Amino acid sequence: MAGIFTQDQDEKAIALNLITVVEPHSLGRSMESVRVLLQMVYDKQREAVLRFGDARDVDWVEEMEASGLSLIILGL
């Protein structure tokens, strides 16, 4: 999951922008699911940094499960 582990917001923006560019050319809704999940995780990480000074406690798997999104990517 691109950009989740970096603390640099610019790197997160680059990862999200790249996925946004690829999304219209992807099959099905897998890239849309990745983009939505990344945005949710980035938002939670930003909140965690503001509150606690660290975003490492935000677990993207827990966020995915809580959101109800399913993420199945084949052929990468």
PDB file of N, CA, C and O in Angstrom:
ATOM      1  N   MET A   1       0.860  -1.166   0.000  1.00  0.00           N
ATOM      2  CA  MET A   1       0.000   0.000   0.000  1.00  0.00           C
ATOM      3  C   MET A   1       0.906   1.229   0.000  1.00  0.00           C
ATOM      4  O   MET A   1       1.511   1.604   1.005  1.00  0.00           O
ATOM      5  N   ALA A   2       0.962   1.816  -1.155  1.00  0.00           N
ATOM      6  CA  ALA A   2       1.866   2.949  -1.383  1.00  0.00           C
ATOM      7  C   ALA A   2       1.592   4.097  -0.433  1.00  0.00           C
ATOM      8  O   ALA A   2       0.450   4.520  -0.257  1.00  0.00           O
ATOM      9  N   GLY A   3       2.649   4.590   0.172  1.00  0.00           N
ATOM     10  CA  GLY A   3       2.554   5.802   0.956  1.00  0.00           C
ATOM     11  C   GLY A   3       2.068   5.658   2.378  1.00  0.00           C
ATOM     12  O   GLY A   3       2.135   6.622   3.140  1.00  0.00           O
ATOM     13  N   ILE A   4       1.584   4.500   2.765  1.00  0.00           N
ATOM     14  CA  ILE A   4       1.009   4.364   4.104  1.00  0.00           C
ATOM     15  C   ILE A   4       2.075   4.502   5.185  1.00  0.00           C
ATOM     16  O   ILE A   4       1.803   5.055   6.251  1.00  0.00           O
ATOM     17  N   PHE A   5       3.279   4.009   4.927  1.00  0.00           N
ATOM     18  CA  PHE A   5       4.287   3.979   5.978  1.00  0.00           C
ATOM     19  C   PHE A   5       5.163   5.214   6.046  1.00  0.00           C
ATOM     20  O   PHE A   5       5.964   5.349   6.971  1.00  0.00           O
ATOM     21  N   THR A   6       5.032   6.105   5.102  1.00  0.00           N
ATOM     22  CA  THR A   6       5.823   7.323   5.167  1.00  0.00           C
ATOM     23  C   THR A   6       5.135   8.342   6.071  1.00  0.00           C
ATOM     24  O   THR A   6       3.907   8.398   6.137  1.00  0.00           O
ATOM     25  N   GLN A   7       5.920   9.126   6.751  1.00  0.00           N
ATOM     26  CA  GLN A   7       5.374  10.196   7.585  1.00  0.00           C
ATOM     27  C   GLN A   7       5.269  11.501   6.803  1.00  0.00           C
ATOM     28  O   GLN A   7       4.683  12.471   7.285  1.00  0.00           O
ATOM     29  N   ASP A   8       5.831  11.527   5.603  1.00  0.00           N
ATOM     30  CA  ASP A   8       5.883  12.722   4.765  1.00  0.00           C
ATOM     31  C   ASP A   8       4.572  12.882   3.983  1.00  0.00           C
ATOM     32  O   ASP A   8       4.237  12.044   3.146  1.00  0.00           O
ATOM     33  N   GLN A   9       3.839  13.960   4.261  1.00  0.00           N
ATOM     34  CA  GLN A   9       2.557  14.182   3.595  1.00  0.00           C
ATOM     35  C   GLN A   9       2.711  14.385   2.088  1.00  0.00           C
ATOM     36  O   GLN A   9       1.811  14.036   1.324  1.00  0.00           O
ATOM     37  N   ASP A  10       3.832  14.942   1.656  1.00  0.00           N
ATOM     38  CA  ASP A  10       4.067  15.107   0.217  1.00  0.00           C
ATOM     39  C   ASP A  10       4.187  13.753  -0.474  1.00  0.00           C
ATOM     40  O   ASP A  10       3.666  13.573  -1.576  1.00  0.00           O
ATOM     41  N   GLU A  11       4.863  12.804   0.158  1.00  0.00           N
ATOM     42  CA  GLU A  11       4.981  11.459  -0.413  1.00  0.00           C
ATOM     43  C   GLU A  11       3.625  10.767  -0.463  1.00  0.00           C
ATOM     44  O   GLU A  11       3.328  10.050  -1.418  1.00  0.00           O
ATOM     45  N   LYS A  12       2.808  10.978   0.555  1.00  0.00           N
ATOM     46  CA  LYS A  12       1.456  10.423   0.543  1.00  0.00           C
ATOM     47  C   LYS A  12       0.655  11.006  -0.618  1.00  0.00           C
ATOM     48  O   LYS A  12      -0.066  10.281  -1.303  1.00  0.00           O
ATOM     49  N   ALA A  13       0.780  12.298  -0.838  1.00  0.00           N
ATOM     50  CA  ALA A  13       0.062  12.963  -1.934  1.00  0.00           C
ATOM     51  C   ALA A  13       0.519  12.423  -3.288  1.00  0.00           C
ATOM     52  O   ALA A  13      -0.297  12.232  -4.190  1.00  0.00           O
ATOM     53  N   ILE A  14       1.814  12.180  -3.429  1.00  0.00           N
ATOM     54  CA  ILE A  14       2.337  11.621  -4.685  1.00  0.00           C
ATOM     55  C   ILE A  14       1.743  10.236  -4.931  1.00  0.00           C
ATOM     56  O   ILE A  14       1.300   9.941  -6.041  1.00  0.00           O
ATOM     57  N   ALA A  15       1.731   9.386  -3.909  1.00  0.00           N
ATOM     58  CA  ALA A  15       1.175   8.033  -4.051  1.00  0.00           C
ATOM     59  C   ALA A  15      -0.300   8.094  -4.428  1.00  0.00           C
ATOM     60  O   ALA A  15      -0.743   7.371  -5.321  1.00  0.00           O
ATOM     61  N   LEU A  16      -1.058   8.946  -3.757  1.00  0.00           N
ATOM     62  CA  LEU A  16      -2.493   9.062  -4.038  1.00  0.00           C
ATOM     63  C   LEU A  16      -2.729   9.622  -5.436  1.00  0.00           C
ATOM     64  O   LEU A  16      -3.631   9.165  -6.138  1.00  0.00           O
ATOM     65  N   ASN A  17      -1.943  10.592  -5.845  1.00  0.00           N
ATOM     66  CA  ASN A  17      -2.085  11.158  -7.195  1.00  0.00           C
ATOM     67  C   ASN A  17      -1.776  10.124  -8.269  1.00  0.00           C
ATOM     68  O   ASN A  17      -2.464  10.074  -9.288  1.00  0.00           O
ATOM     69  N   LEU A  18      -0.753   9.298  -8.061  1.00  0.00           N
ATOM     70  CA  LEU A  18      -0.425   8.259  -9.031  1.00  0.00           C
ATOM     71  C   LEU A  18      -1.566   7.256  -9.176  1.00  0.00           C
ATOM     72  O   LEU A  18      -1.899   6.844 -10.287  1.00  0.00           O
ATOM     73  N   ILE A  19      -2.152   6.874  -8.072  1.00  0.00           N
ATOM     74  CA  ILE A  19      -3.278   5.939  -8.121  1.00  0.00           C
ATOM     75  C   ILE A  19      -4.469   6.589  -8.811  1.00  0.00           C
ATOM     76  O   ILE A  19      -5.188   5.926  -9.558  1.00  0.00           O
ATOM     77  N   THR A  20      -4.682   7.868  -8.571  1.00  0.00           N
ATOM     78  CA  THR A  20      -5.778   8.596  -9.213  1.00  0.00           C
ATOM     79  C   THR A  20      -5.591   8.641 -10.728  1.00  0.00           C
ATOM     80  O   THR A  20      -6.566   8.566 -11.476  1.00  0.00           O
ATOM     81  N   VAL A  21      -4.344   8.764 -11.182  1.00  0.00           N
ATOM     82  CA  VAL A  21      -4.058   8.785 -12.620  1.00  0.00           C
ATOM     83  C   VAL A  21      -4.304   7.409 -13.245  1.00  0.00           C
ATOM     84  O   VAL A  21      -4.818   7.318 -14.360  1.00  0.00           O
ATOM     85  N   VAL A  22      -3.945   6.356 -12.542  1.00  0.00           N
ATOM     86  CA  VAL A  22      -4.098   4.995 -13.053  1.00  0.00           C
ATOM     87  C   VAL A  22      -5.554   4.529 -13.001  1.00  0.00           C
ATOM     88  O   VAL A  22      -5.983   3.738 -13.841  1.00  0.00           O
ATOM     89  N   GLU A  23      -6.292   5.003 -12.045  1.00  0.00           N
ATOM     90  CA  GLU A  23      -7.654   4.529 -11.789  1.00  0.00           C
ATOM     91  C   GLU A  23      -8.554   4.467 -13.029  1.00  0.00           C
ATOM     92  O   GLU A  23      -9.214   3.447 -13.227  1.00  0.00           O
ATOM     93  N   PRO A  24      -8.615   5.505 -13.872  1.00  0.00           N
ATOM     94  CA  PRO A  24      -9.510   5.431 -15.031  1.00  0.00           C
ATOM     95  C   PRO A  24      -9.136   4.338 -16.041  1.00  0.00           C
ATOM     96  O   PRO A  24      -9.961   3.947 -16.866  1.00  0.00           O
ATOM     97  N   HIS A  25      -7.911   3.853 -15.976  1.00  0.00           N
ATOM     98  CA  HIS A  25      -7.431   2.854 -16.923  1.00  0.00           C
ATOM     99  C   HIS A  25      -7.465   1.436 -16.350  1.00  0.00           C
ATOM    100  O   HIS A  25      -7.050   0.488 -17.017  1.00  0.00           O
ATOM    101  N   SER A  26      -7.948   1.293 -15.138  1.00  0.00           N
ATOM    102  CA  SER A  26      -7.956  -0.019 -14.494  1.00  0.00           C
ATOM    103  C   SER A  26      -9.260  -0.756 -14.787  1.00  0.00           C
ATOM    104  O   SER A  26     -10.271  -0.149 -15.140  1.00  0.00           O
ATOM    105  N   LEU A  27      -9.211  -2.062 -14.635  1.00  0.00           N
ATOM    106  CA  LEU A  27     -10.395  -2.888 -14.825  1.00  0.00           C
ATOM    107  C   LEU A  27     -11.144  -3.017 -13.504  1.00  0.00           C
ATOM    108  O   LEU A  27     -10.535  -3.104 -12.438  1.00  0.00           O
ATOM    109  N   GLY A  28     -12.432  -3.029 -13.586  1.00  0.00           N
ATOM    110  CA  GLY A  28     -13.231  -3.178 -12.376  1.00  0.00           C
ATOM    111  C   GLY A  28     -13.108  -1.970 -11.465  1.00  0.00           C
ATOM    112  O   GLY A  28     -12.905  -0.843 -11.917  1.00  0.00           O
ATOM    113  N   ARG A  29     -13.233  -2.230 -10.176  1.00  0.00           N
ATOM    114  CA  ARG A  29     -13.200  -1.132  -9.208  1.00  0.00           C
ATOM    115  C   ARG A  29     -12.043  -1.263  -8.230  1.00  0.00           C
ATOM    116  O   ARG A  29     -12.046  -0.620  -7.181  1.00  0.00           O
ATOM    117  N   SER A  30     -11.049  -2.091  -8.561  1.00  0.00           N
ATOM    118  CA  SER A  30      -9.970  -2.331  -7.601  1.00  0.00           C
ATOM    119  C   SER A  30      -9.166  -1.072  -7.305  1.00  0.00           C
ATOM    120  O   SER A  30      -8.840  -0.819  -6.145  1.00  0.00           O
ATOM    121  N   MET A  31      -8.838  -0.280  -8.311  1.00  0.00           N
ATOM    122  CA  MET A  31      -8.065   0.941  -8.063  1.00  0.00           C
ATOM    123  C   MET A  31      -8.906   1.972  -7.314  1.00  0.00           C
ATOM    124  O   MET A  31      -8.383   2.736  -6.503  1.00  0.00           O
ATOM    125  N   GLU A  32     -10.193   1.990  -7.585  1.00  0.00           N
ATOM    126  CA  GLU A  32     -11.069   2.901  -6.828  1.00  0.00           C
ATOM    127  C   GLU A  32     -11.059   2.504  -5.353  1.00  0.00           C
ATOM    128  O   GLU A  32     -10.987   3.366  -4.478  1.00  0.00           O
ATOM    129  N   SER A  33     -11.130   1.208  -5.079  1.00  0.00           N
ATOM    130  CA  SER A  33     -11.093   0.742  -3.689  1.00  0.00           C
ATOM    131  C   SER A  33      -9.774   1.094  -3.019  1.00  0.00           C
ATOM    132  O   SER A  33      -9.753   1.503  -1.858  1.00  0.00           O
ATOM    133  N   VAL A  34      -8.662   0.935  -3.754  1.00  0.00           N
ATOM    134  CA  VAL A  34      -7.350   1.288  -3.211  1.00  0.00           C
ATOM    135  C   VAL A  34      -7.305   2.777  -2.900  1.00  0.00           C
ATOM    136  O   VAL A  34      -6.841   3.172  -1.830  1.00  0.00           O
ATOM    137  N   ARG A  35      -7.781   3.606  -3.820  1.00  0.00           N
ATOM    138  CA  ARG A  35      -7.761   5.066  -3.631  1.00  0.00           C
ATOM    139  C   ARG A  35      -8.592   5.467  -2.422  1.00  0.00           C
ATOM    140  O   ARG A  35      -8.149   6.264  -1.594  1.00  0.00           O
ATOM    141  N   VAL A  36      -9.794   4.918  -2.320  1.00  0.00           N
ATOM    142  CA  VAL A  36     -10.683   5.252  -1.199  1.00  0.00           C
ATOM    143  C   VAL A  36     -10.045   4.817   0.123  1.00  0.00           C
ATOM    144  O   VAL A  36     -10.057   5.566   1.100  1.00  0.00           O
ATOM    145  N   LEU A  37      -9.496   3.617   0.147  1.00  0.00           N
ATOM    146  CA  LEU A  37      -8.859   3.129   1.371  1.00  0.00           C
ATOM    147  C   LEU A  37      -7.656   3.981   1.742  1.00  0.00           C
ATOM    148  O   LEU A  37      -7.492   4.351   2.904  1.00  0.00           O
ATOM    149  N   LEU A  38      -6.813   4.296   0.762  1.00  0.00           N
ATOM    150  CA  LEU A  38      -5.657   5.133   1.059  1.00  0.00           C
ATOM    151  C   LEU A  38      -6.073   6.489   1.602  1.00  0.00           C
ATOM    152  O   LEU A  38      -5.478   6.984   2.559  1.00  0.00           O
ATOM    153  N   GLN A  39      -7.080   7.086   1.007  1.00  0.00           N
ATOM    154  CA  GLN A  39      -7.534   8.395   1.483  1.00  0.00           C
ATOM    155  C   GLN A  39      -8.024   8.307   2.926  1.00  0.00           C
ATOM    156  O   GLN A  39      -7.733   9.181   3.742  1.00  0.00           O
ATOM    157  N   MET A  40      -8.770   7.245   3.235  1.00  0.00           N
ATOM    158  CA  MET A  40      -9.245   7.058   4.609  1.00  0.00           C
ATOM    159  C   MET A  40      -8.082   6.891   5.583  1.00  0.00           C
ATOM    160  O   MET A  40      -8.069   7.500   6.653  1.00  0.00           O
ATOM    161  N   VAL A  41      -7.106   6.064   5.207  1.00  0.00           N
ATOM    162  CA  VAL A  41      -5.956   5.823   6.082  1.00  0.00           C
ATOM    163  C   VAL A  41      -5.140   7.096   6.243  1.00  0.00           C
ATOM    164  O   VAL A  41      -4.724   7.429   7.352  1.00  0.00           O
ATOM    165  N   TYR A  42      -4.906   7.813   5.143  1.00  0.00           N
ATOM    166  CA  TYR A  42      -4.160   9.071   5.221  1.00  0.00           C
ATOM    167  C   TYR A  42      -4.851  10.052   6.157  1.00  0.00           C
ATOM    168  O   TYR A  42      -4.195  10.712   6.962  1.00  0.00           O
ATOM    169  N   ASP A  43      -6.180  10.151   6.053  1.00  0.00           N
ATOM    170  CA  ASP A  43      -6.926  11.059   6.925  1.00  0.00           C
ATOM    171  C   ASP A  43      -6.781  10.657   8.391  1.00  0.00           C
ATOM    172  O   ASP A  43      -6.576  11.510   9.255  1.00  0.00           O
ATOM    173  N   LYS A  44      -6.887   9.362   8.667  1.00  0.00           N
ATOM    174  CA  LYS A  44      -6.725   8.873  10.049  1.00  0.00           C
ATOM    175  C   LYS A  44      -5.304   9.118  10.550  1.00  0.00           C
ATOM    176  O   LYS A  44      -5.099   9.480  11.708  1.00  0.00           O
ATOM    177  N   GLN A  45      -4.319   8.916   9.661  1.00  0.00           N
ATOM    178  CA  GLN A  45      -2.939   9.158  10.054  1.00  0.00           C
ATOM    179  C   GLN A  45      -2.704  10.636  10.348  1.00  0.00           C
ATOM    180  O   GLN A  45      -2.006  10.980  11.302  1.00  0.00           O
ATOM    181  N   ARG A  46      -3.279  11.497   9.536  1.00  0.00           N
ATOM    182  CA  ARG A  46      -3.133  12.943   9.760  1.00  0.00           C
ATOM    183  C   ARG A  46      -3.743  13.325  11.106  1.00  0.00           C
ATOM    184  O   ARG A  46      -3.156  14.107  11.853  1.00  0.00           O
ATOM    185  N   GLU A  47      -4.922  12.773  11.419  1.00  0.00           N
ATOM    186  CA  GLU A  47      -5.556  13.028  12.720  1.00  0.00           C
ATOM    187  C   GLU A  47      -4.671  12.525  13.863  1.00  0.00           C
ATOM    188  O   GLU A  47      -4.518  13.201  14.881  1.00  0.00           O
ATOM    189  N   ALA A  48      -4.091  11.334  13.687  1.00  0.00           N
ATOM    190  CA  ALA A  48      -3.238  10.761  14.731  1.00  0.00           C
ATOM    191  C   ALA A  48      -2.003  11.619  14.967  1.00  0.00           C
ATOM    192  O   ALA A  48      -1.584  11.798  16.111  1.00  0.00           O
ATOM    193  N   VAL A  49      -1.420  12.149  13.905  1.00  0.00           N
ATOM    194  CA  VAL A  49      -0.246  13.012  14.052  1.00  0.00           C
ATOM    195  C   VAL A  49      -0.627  14.278  14.816  1.00  0.00           C
ATOM    196  O   VAL A  49       0.113  14.722  15.694  1.00  0.00           O
ATOM    197  N   LEU A  50      -1.773  14.855  14.484  1.00  0.00           N
ATOM    198  CA  LEU A  50      -2.209  16.070  15.169  1.00  0.00           C
ATOM    199  C   LEU A  50      -2.486  15.805  16.648  1.00  0.00           C
ATOM    200  O   LEU A  50      -2.191  16.651  17.492  1.00  0.00           O
ATOM    201  N   ARG A  51      -3.041  14.654  16.964  1.00  0.00           N
ATOM    202  CA  ARG A  51      -3.391  14.335  18.351  1.00  0.00           C
ATOM    203  C   ARG A  51      -2.208  13.836  19.167  1.00  0.00           C
ATOM    204  O   ARG A  51      -1.978  14.267  20.297  1.00  0.00           O
ATOM    205  N   PHE A  52      -1.451  12.897  18.550  1.00  0.00           N
ATOM    206  CA  PHE A  52      -0.437  12.180  19.321  1.00  0.00           C
ATOM    207  C   PHE A  52       0.985  12.394  18.823  1.00  0.00           C
ATOM    208  O   PHE A  52       1.939  11.968  19.474  1.00  0.00           O
ATOM    209  N   GLY A  53       1.137  13.048  17.679  1.00  0.00           N
ATOM    210  CA  GLY A  53       2.465  13.279  17.128  1.00  0.00           C
ATOM    211  C   GLY A  53       3.025  12.106  16.342  1.00  0.00           C
ATOM    212  O   GLY A  53       4.175  12.145  15.904  1.00  0.00           O
ATOM    213  N   ASP A  54       2.215  11.052  16.157  1.00  0.00           N
ATOM    214  CA  ASP A  54       2.691   9.853  15.481  1.00  0.00           C
ATOM    215  C   ASP A  54       1.509   9.157  14.817  1.00  0.00           C
ATOM    216  O   ASP A  54       0.400   9.153  15.351  1.00  0.00           O
ATOM    217  N   ALA A  55       1.756   8.566  13.639  1.00  0.00           N
ATOM    218  CA  ALA A  55       0.678   7.918  12.897  1.00  0.00           C
ATOM    219  C   ALA A  55       0.836   6.406  12.834  1.00  0.00           C
ATOM    220  O   ALA A  55       0.063   5.731  12.153  1.00  0.00           O
ATOM    221  N   ARG A  56       1.821   5.871  13.530  1.00  0.00           N
ATOM    222  CA  ARG A  56       2.097   4.434  13.405  1.00  0.00           C
ATOM    223  C   ARG A  56       1.014   3.537  13.985  1.00  0.00           C
ATOM    224  O   ARG A  56       0.981   2.346  13.672  1.00  0.00           O
ATOM    225  N   ASP A  57       0.138   4.063  14.810  1.00  0.00           N
ATOM    226  CA  ASP A  57      -0.906   3.240  15.408  1.00  0.00           C
ATOM    227  C   ASP A  57      -2.105   3.031  14.487  1.00  0.00           C
ATOM    228  O   ASP A  57      -3.006   2.259  14.816  1.00  0.00           O
ATOM    229  N   VAL A  58      -2.129   3.702  13.349  1.00  0.00           N
ATOM    230  CA  VAL A  58      -3.234   3.540  12.399  1.00  0.00           C
ATOM    231  C   VAL A  58      -2.952   2.289  11.570  1.00  0.00           C
ATOM    232  O   VAL A  58      -1.971   2.235  10.828  1.00  0.00           O
ATOM    233  N   ASP A  59      -3.807   1.299  11.699  1.00  0.00           N
ATOM    234  CA  ASP A  59      -3.635   0.019  11.008  1.00  0.00           C
ATOM    235  C   ASP A  59      -4.525  -0.020   9.781  1.00  0.00           C
ATOM    236  O   ASP A  59      -5.750  -0.004   9.901  1.00  0.00           O
ATOM    237  N   TRP A  60      -3.911  -0.071   8.583  1.00  0.00           N
ATOM    238  CA  TRP A  60      -4.705  -0.010   7.358  1.00  0.00           C
ATOM    239  C   TRP A  60      -5.597  -1.240   7.206  1.00  0.00           C
ATOM    240  O   TRP A  60      -6.666  -1.135   6.606  1.00  0.00           O
ATOM    241  N   VAL A  61      -5.200  -2.394   7.725  1.00  0.00           N
ATOM    242  CA  VAL A  61      -6.042  -3.591   7.639  1.00  0.00           C
ATOM    243  C   VAL A  61      -7.298  -3.393   8.489  1.00  0.00           C
ATOM    244  O   VAL A  61      -8.402  -3.721   8.053  1.00  0.00           O
ATOM    245  N   GLU A  62      -7.133  -2.860   9.692  1.00  0.00           N
ATOM    246  CA  GLU A  62      -8.294  -2.574  10.545  1.00  0.00           C
ATOM    247  C   GLU A  62      -9.203  -1.544   9.890  1.00  0.00           C
ATOM    248  O   GLU A  62     -10.426  -1.670   9.947  1.00  0.00           O
ATOM    249  N   GLU A  63      -8.618  -0.527   9.270  1.00  0.00           N
ATOM    250  CA  GLU A  63      -9.416   0.496   8.582  1.00  0.00           C
ATOM    251  C   GLU A  63     -10.195  -0.111   7.426  1.00  0.00           C
ATOM    252  O   GLU A  63     -11.357   0.233   7.208  1.00  0.00           O
ATOM    253  N   MET A  64      -9.563  -1.014   6.684  1.00  0.00           N
ATOM    254  CA  MET A  64     -10.239  -1.661   5.567  1.00  0.00           C
ATOM    255  C   MET A  64     -11.408  -2.506   6.073  1.00  0.00           C
ATOM    256  O   MET A  64     -12.503  -2.451   5.514  1.00  0.00           O
ATOM    257  N   GLU A  65     -11.179  -3.277   7.116  1.00  0.00           N
ATOM    258  CA  GLU A  65     -12.234  -4.116   7.676  1.00  0.00           C
ATOM    259  C   GLU A  65     -13.387  -3.268   8.203  1.00  0.00           C
ATOM    260  O   GLU A  65     -14.552  -3.610   8.001  1.00  0.00           O
ATOM    261  N   ALA A  66     -13.069  -2.173   8.873  1.00  0.00           N
ATOM    262  CA  ALA A  66     -14.106  -1.297   9.427  1.00  0.00           C
ATOM    263  C   ALA A  66     -14.910  -0.605   8.331  1.00  0.00           C
ATOM    264  O   ALA A  66     -16.093  -0.317   8.516  1.00  0.00           O
ATOM    265  N   SER A  67     -14.278  -0.337   7.195  1.00  0.00           N
ATOM    266  CA  SER A  67     -14.950   0.375   6.106  1.00  0.00           C
ATOM    267  C   SER A  67     -15.874  -0.518   5.304  1.00  0.00           C
ATOM    268  O   SER A  67     -16.792  -0.030   4.643  1.00  0.00           O
ATOM    269  N   GLY A  68     -15.640  -1.830   5.354  1.00  0.00           N
ATOM    270  CA  GLY A  68     -16.434  -2.750   4.545  1.00  0.00           C
ATOM    271  C   GLY A  68     -15.905  -2.901   3.124  1.00  0.00           C
ATOM    272  O   GLY A  68     -16.489  -3.628   2.320  1.00  0.00           O
ATOM    273  N   LEU A  69     -14.805  -2.220   2.807  1.00  0.00           N
ATOM    274  CA  LEU A  69     -14.213  -2.358   1.474  1.00  0.00           C
ATOM    275  C   LEU A  69     -13.558  -3.722   1.347  1.00  0.00           C
ATOM    276  O   LEU A  69     -12.958  -4.229   2.295  1.00  0.00           O
ATOM    277  N   SER A  70     -13.679  -4.308   0.168  1.00  0.00           N
ATOM    278  CA  SER A  70     -12.921  -5.527  -0.091  1.00  0.00           C
ATOM    279  C   SER A  70     -11.844  -5.192  -1.093  1.00  0.00           C
ATOM    280  O   SER A  70     -12.072  -4.442  -2.042  1.00  0.00           O
ATOM    281  N   LEU A  71     -10.681  -5.744  -0.881  1.00  0.00           N
ATOM    282  CA  LEU A  71      -9.544  -5.393  -1.707  1.00  0.00           C
ATOM    283  C   LEU A  71      -8.937  -6.669  -2.263  1.00  0.00           C
ATOM    284  O   LEU A  71      -8.242  -7.403  -1.561  1.00  0.00           O
ATOM    285  N   ILE A  72      -9.213  -6.920  -3.535  1.00  0.00           N
ATOM    286  CA  ILE A  72      -8.644  -8.080  -4.221  1.00  0.00           C
ATOM    287  C   ILE A  72      -7.991  -7.554  -5.482  1.00  0.00           C
ATOM    288  O   ILE A  72      -8.667  -7.069  -6.389  1.00  0.00           O
ATOM    289  N   ILE A  73      -6.671  -7.652  -5.533  1.00  0.00           N
ATOM    290  CA  ILE A  73      -5.937  -7.143  -6.690  1.00  0.00           C
ATOM    291  C   ILE A  73      -5.156  -8.299  -7.289  1.00  0.00           C
ATOM    292  O   ILE A  73      -4.333  -8.924  -6.620  1.00  0.00           O
ATOM    293  N   LEU A  74      -5.422  -8.572  -8.545  1.00  0.00           N
ATOM    294  CA  LEU A  74      -4.752  -9.664  -9.243  1.00  0.00           C
ATOM    295  C   LEU A  74      -3.867  -9.114 -10.331  1.00  0.00           C
ATOM    296  O   LEU A  74      -4.125  -8.036 -10.866  1.00  0.00           O
ATOM    297  N   GLY A  75      -2.836  -9.843 -10.659  1.00  0.00           N
ATOM    298  CA  GLY A  75      -2.024  -9.509 -11.809  1.00  0.00           C
ATOM    299  C   GLY A  75      -1.057  -8.374 -11.628  1.00  0.00           C
ATOM    300  O   GLY A  75      -0.655  -7.752 -12.611  1.00  0.00           O
ATOM    301  N   LEU A  76      -0.664  -8.078 -10.399  1.00  0.00           N
ATOM    302  CA  LEU A  76       0.308  -7.009 -10.181  1.00  0.00           C
ATOM    303  C   LEU A  76       1.699  -7.548 -10.294  1.00  0.00           C
ATOM    304  O   LEU A  76       2.665  -6.801 -10.143  1.00  0.00           O
TER     305      LEU A  76
END
